[in-house]
Amino acid sequence: MSNELTEDDSRAYGVVQAFSLLLSAGALYAATLLTYRGAEVFLGLVQDPYDRVVWLGVGMGIPIALCGAVIAVQATLNRRWDLLRIVATVLLAGNLAIPAAWGVLWLIRHA
């Protein structure tokens, strides 16, 4: 019988997973803000002569959301279904909704 701590036995691993969920939530928040501001300009509701906000939303919002999704997936590895895994799944879906929202915005604009 081994005396080594496994990842399931270690409380530190749970703390790292909880911190990764905090990072994923921060990524979702940042990507949502960038997408909201960029979407207003993209649809022509707010004027921006150089479309800087659109480029920020697309160029930074989408990659940030994808990174948040990867972080959420990493937080669910080797974890049973509990509160942390449910929160990670919700954050994964939210982060993946950002690129999908830009696809919908593109369809609305070109319809």
C-alpha positions as CSV (number, residue, x, y, z in Angstrom):
1,M,0.0,0.0,0.0
2,S,1.4,3.4,-1.0
3,N,1.5,6.3,1.3
4,E,1.6,8.9,-1.5
5,L,-1.2,11.4,-1.9
6,T,-3.1,11.0,-5.0
7,E,-4.9,13.9,-6.8
8,D,-8.2,12.8,-5.3
9,D,-6.8,12.7,-1.8
10,S,-5.1,16.1,-2.0
11,R,-7.0,19.2,-1.0
12,A,-4.5,21.3,-2.8
13,Y,-5.6,19.8,-6.1
14,G,-9.2,20.9,-5.3
15,V,-7.9,24.4,-4.5
16,V,-6.1,24.5,-7.9
17,Q,-9.3,23.4,-9.6
18,A,-11.3,26.1,-7.8
19,F,-8.8,28.7,-8.8
20,S,-9.0,27.6,-12.4
21,L,-12.8,28.1,-12.2
22,L,-12.1,31.6,-11.0
23,L,-9.9,32.2,-14.0
24,S,-12.5,30.7,-16.4
25,A,-15.2,33.0,-14.9
26,G,-12.9,36.0,-15.3
27,A,-12.3,35.0,-19.0
28,L,-16.0,34.7,-19.5
29,Y,-16.6,38.2,-18.0
30,A,-13.9,39.9,-20.1
31,A,-15.0,38.2,-23.3
32,T,-18.6,39.1,-22.6
33,L,-17.7,42.8,-22.1
34,L,-15.6,42.9,-25.2
35,T,-18.4,41.1,-27.2
36,Y,-21.1,43.4,-25.9
37,R,-19.3,46.6,-26.9
38,G,-18.1,45.2,-30.2
39,A,-21.5,43.9,-31.1
40,E,-23.1,47.3,-30.8
41,V,-20.5,48.7,-33.2
42,F,-20.7,45.7,-35.5
43,L,-24.4,46.0,-35.9
44,G,-24.2,49.8,-36.4
45,L,-26.0,50.8,-33.2
46,V,-23.0,52.8,-32.0
47,Q,-20.6,54.7,-34.2
48,D,-16.9,53.9,-34.2
49,P,-15.1,55.2,-37.3
50,Y,-12.2,52.7,-37.1
51,D,-14.1,49.7,-35.7
52,R,-11.6,49.4,-32.9
53,V,-14.1,47.9,-30.5
54,V,-15.1,45.3,-33.1
55,W,-11.5,44.3,-33.5
56,L,-11.1,44.0,-29.8
57,G,-14.2,41.9,-29.5
58,V,-13.1,39.5,-32.3
59,G,-9.4,39.6,-31.8
60,M,-9.3,39.4,-28.1
61,G,-12.8,38.4,-26.9
62,I,-13.0,35.1,-28.9
63,P,-9.5,33.9,-27.9
64,I,-10.1,34.8,-24.3
65,A,-13.3,32.9,-24.3
66,L,-11.6,29.9,-25.9
67,C,-8.9,30.0,-23.3
68,G,-11.6,30.1,-20.6
69,A,-13.2,27.1,-22.1
70,V,-10.0,25.1,-22.1
71,I,-9.4,26.1,-18.5
72,A,-12.9,24.9,-17.6
73,V,-12.3,21.6,-19.3
74,Q,-9.0,21.2,-17.4
75,A,-10.8,21.8,-14.1
76,T,-13.2,18.9,-14.7
77,L,-10.4,16.3,-15.4
78,N,-10.5,13.3,-13.0
79,R,-13.3,14.8,-11.0
80,R,-16.6,13.2,-10.0
81,W,-19.8,15.1,-10.5
82,D,-20.0,17.6,-7.7
83,L,-20.5,21.4,-7.4
84,L,-17.1,22.2,-9.0
85,R,-17.7,20.1,-12.0
86,I,-21.2,21.5,-12.5
87,V,-19.8,25.1,-12.3
88,A,-17.0,24.2,-14.7
89,T,-19.5,22.8,-17.2
90,V,-21.6,25.9,-17.0
91,L,-18.5,28.1,-17.5
92,L,-17.5,25.9,-20.5
93,A,-20.8,26.4,-22.1
94,G,-20.7,30.2,-21.4
95,N,-17.2,30.5,-22.8
96,L,-18.2,28.6,-25.9
97,A,-21.2,30.8,-26.4
98,I,-19.0,33.8,-27.1
99,P,-17.7,32.6,-30.5
100,A,-21.2,31.3,-31.3
101,A,-22.5,34.8,-30.5
102,W,-20.1,36.3,-33.0
103,G,-21.3,33.8,-35.6
104,V,-24.9,34.8,-34.9
105,L,-24.0,38.5,-35.1
106,W,-22.3,37.9,-38.5
107,L,-25.5,36.2,-39.7
108,I,-27.7,39.0,-38.5
109,R,-25.5,41.7,-40.2
110,H,-25.4,39.8,-43.5
111,A,-29.1,38.8,-43.6
